[in-house]
Amino acid sequence: MSRELLQNVRVLDPVSKLDRIADILIKENQIETIEEKITEIPADTEVRDSQGLILGPGLVDIYSHSGEPGFEERETLESLMQAAAAGGFTRVAILPDTSPPADNLAGLALLQQHIRNLSIGLPRLYFWGALTAGVKGQQMAELGELASPAIVGFADGLPLSNPALVRRLLEYIQPLGKSVALWPCDRTLAGNGAAREGAVSVRLGLPGIPATAETSALAAILELVASAGTKVHIMRVSTARSLELIRDAKARGLPVTASVTWMHLLLNVGAISGNAKDSGGGKNALTASFAYDPNLHLEPPLGNLGDQLALIQAVKDGVIDAIAIDHNAHTYEEKTVAFADSPPGAIGLELALPLLWHGLVETGKLSALELWRVLSAGPAVCLGQTPPTAAPGVSAELILFDPLMTWTVEAHSLKSRSANTPWLGQKLAGKVVKTWINSPLK
């Protein structure tokens, strides 16, 4: 039975709070030994000098979008899975906004059949069941029918504008034992906005979205959670004030968790101008090539610099439980329009780990364990799953990451079917070089 020995590898495990340089002996899909130095090497062992490399539990994405079924020109399940595997994600939870949507057992069965027909078996895909029929926010979906082990919880991935409907949903779901993911956004306040309201949006001539579009909706959700007692995950947190509300809710014992999407930790509204001063300056400031890039048109919009800094601090403090990728593929034709006319969203499964590592860990904003926690253990817990770990004797769900390996982000180098990212054409450092999960993925 063959073994692999990784020598001098940096081991990160947020579950056991382990961050050390060690030798790791892996037998099939399980860590056999972690020691400072392994000198007795079995004869059938493949030895790899892993100095400078990082071994950690597989990453978990709490929500992303699949183009298939319905929008295969943007992304198929197979291309999404290949992108996720290339980015180090061993679990991905898919939102139900496909066509047809996963708002009943038939829609869910269709998705599962599509997966069974694929040749790729990694990563593991999970599904959110729709909260409302047709993901239209008007009436409840067949929640009792959907409440099965086939789904991780209920989410539309879109704002729900009717508080009475939200209240009924929370009361109905509470005894089902499933969590709910809600995106706080008041569409009437957001209007036709495309950027966070403020001095930068005014100077750029872009219609603004006030922070209150998020915070007012969040305050209402938290009041309903306090009444119903249903576990709720708050999606796409993007404002400093929202963090204050969530921190207070957690202090009061409300059953809430929260996530931020990865680009909101790296960028702020100033990035849209391409002006280093607007985006806070520093060596990570964006260049003019990012100006008015429609791939920076996101939902929610990129926040102000104060929001960005508050979000990073909230990751450190544990107010934010998970980083979501919210991978949302769009075709070249869809995105090659004026900024405000473009559909919001960007890809990220292949880009998040290297960019977050270099943008947050190497700059000292987060520790390596803090970043890995909100990319792996935290999202798994929010999904109600046992988190992956790098502990010996546990079935391995591991990735090997080379933070110095360089590559250029180009359409042909991406596994995703779409290339809607502001980093297109740029050279990045950081690549996942191997994954262990059931069977090894090279």
C-alpha positions, 0 to 999 in steps of 0.5 A, spaced: 500 500 500 503 506 497 504 512 502 506 519 501 511 523 505 511 530 505 517 533 508 518 540 511 511 542 510 507 547 513 501 544 516 495 548 518 488 546 521 484 551 524 480 545 528 486 543 532 489 550 532 495 547 529 500 551 525 507 548 524 512 545 520 512 538 520 513 531 516 506 528 514 506 521 512 499 520 508 497 513 507 491 512 501 487 518 503 488 518 511 494 522 515 498 516 518 503 520 522 505 528 523 512 528 526 517 534 526 522 529 523 520 522 520 526 518 519 524 511 518 521 511 511 517 505 509 520 502 502 513 504 498 513 511 500 513 517 495 517 522 498 516 530 496 520 536 499 515 540 501 518 546 504 514 552 502 508 549 501 502 549 505 497 543 507 491 544 510 483 542 510 479 542 504 476 549 503 468 549 503 464 554 499 457 556 503 454 558 497 455 559 489 451 559 483 451 554 478 449 556 470 446 548 469 441 547 468 438 553 464 444 557 463 450 552 461 453 558 456 455 561 463 457 555 467 456 547 467 456 543 473 462 540 471 466 546 469 464 549 476 466 543 479 473 543 476 474 550 478 472 549 485 477 543 485 483 547 482 481 553 487 482 548 493 475 547 495 472 540 496 465 542 498 461 547 495 453 549 496 449 551 490 444 556 490 437 554 487 437 559 482 437 555 476 432 554 471 428 550 473 430 552 480 431 547 486 424 549 489 421 542 489 423 535 489 423 534 481 428 540 480 433 537 486 432 530 482 434 534 476 441 537 479 443 530 482 442 526 476 446 531 472 452 530 477 451 523 476 452 523 469 459 527 470 466 524 469 468 528 475 467 526 482 470 532 486 469 536 489 462 534 493 456 538 491 451 540 496 444 544 495 440 549 498 433 548 497 429 554 495 425 558 500 420 560 495 416 557 489 420 559 483 425 563 487 420 569 486 419 571 493 412 571 493 410 564 496 413 558 500 416 553 496 414 546 498 418 546 504 416 540 508 417 536 501 424 539 500 426 538 508 431 532 506 438 530 507 439 532 500 439 539 502 443 543 507 438 548 508 433 553 505 435 559 501 433 563 495 439 567 494 435 573 493 432 578 497 425 577 500 421 583 500 415 581 504 416 581 512 410 577 513 412 572 508 419 571 512 416 571 519 411 565 516 418 562 513 421 562 519 416 559 523 414 553 518 422 551 518 423 552 525 421 545 527 424 542 520 431 542 523 434 546 517 437 552 517 435 558 513 440 563 509 437 570 508 440 576 504 438 582 507 437 587 502 431 592 501 430 593 493 426 599 494 432 603 498 437 600 493 433 602 487 437 601 480 444 603 484 450 600 482 455 602 487 455 604 494 453 611 495 458 616 497 463 621 495 466 615 490 459 613 487 458 621 486 464 622 483 464 616 478 457 618 476 454 611 478 447 611 481 448 609 489 446 604 494 445 606 501 448 602 506 441 602 509 438 598 504 442 592 507 442 595 515 434 596 515 433 589 512 438 586 517 435 589 523 428 587 521 430 579 520 434 579 526 427 581 530 424 576 526 429 571 528 428 573 536 421 572 535 421 565 531 428 562 534 430 559 527 437 558 526 439 563 520 445 565 516 446 572 514 449 572 507 453 577 504 454 582 509 458 588 507 457 594 512 460 596 518 453 597 521 451 591 519 457 588 523 454 592 529 447 589 529 450 582 528 455 582 534 449 585 538 445 579 536 450 574 537 451 577 544 444 576 546 444 569 544 440 569 537 442 563 533 445 567 527 451 566 523 454 570 518 458 571 512 462 576 507 463 574 500 471 574 499 472 580 494 469 585 499 475 583 504 480 585 498 477 591 495 472 597 496 468 602 492 474 606 490 477 600 486 472 602 481 475 608 480 482 605 479 485 610 483 489 608 489 487 614 493 480 612 493 481 605 495 485 607 501 492 607 498 498 602 500 501 596 496 495 593 494 491 599 491 488 597 484 491 600 478 488 604 473 486 598 469 480 596 474 477 603 472 469 602 471 471 594 470 464 591 470 467 585 473 467 590 480 459 590 479 457 586 485 451 585 489 452 587 495 456 593 492 463 594 494 463 598 501 467 604 503 474 603 506 471 603 513 466 597 511 472 593 508 477 594 514 471 593 519 469 586 515 477 584 516 476 585 523 470 582 524 473 576 521 479 576 526 473 577 532 469 571 530 463 576 528 464 573 521 463 566 521 465 564 514 468 567 507 463 565 501 465 565 494 459 567 491 461 564 484 457 567 479 459 566 472 457 571 466 459 571 459 463 576 455 457 578 452 453 579 458 459 583 462 462 587 456 457 593 457 457 599 461 458 598 468 451 600 471 448 595 465 452 589 467 449 583 471 452 583 478 457 578 479 464 575 478 467 568 478 472 566 484 473 559 486 480 559 482 482 566 485 480 566 492 485 562 496 491 566 492 488 573 492 486 572 500 493 569 502 497 575 499 492 580 500 490 578 508 495 573 510 502 576 507 500 583 509 499 581 516 491 583 516 489 576 518 493 570 521 494 564 516 489 560 521 484 565 521 484 565 514 483 558 513 478 558 519 473 562 515 474 558 508 474 551 511 471 550 518 467 556 519 463 555 512 462 547 514 459 549 521 454 554 518 452 548 513 451 543 519 457 539 517 463 536 520 469 540 518 474 537 515 481 537 519 488 535 518 488 531 524 491 524 524 487 518 523 481 522 520 479 520 513 483 526 509 480 532 506 486 536 504 489 540 499 497 542 498 498 549 496 504 553 493 503 560 495 509 562 490 507 558 484 505 564 479 500 563 473 496 568 469 489 569 469 487 568 462 480 565 459 484 558 457 488 558 464 481 558 468 477 551 469 471 556 469 467 556 463 467 564 464 472 569 465 468 575 469 474 577 474 477 584 474 484 580 475 483 577 468 490 578 464 494 579 471 499 574 474 498 571 480 502 567 485 499 561 489 496 555 486 493 548 489 498 543 487 494 537 490 488 535 493 486 528 497 479 527 498 477 519 497 481 518 491 487 523 490 486 529 485 492 531 482 
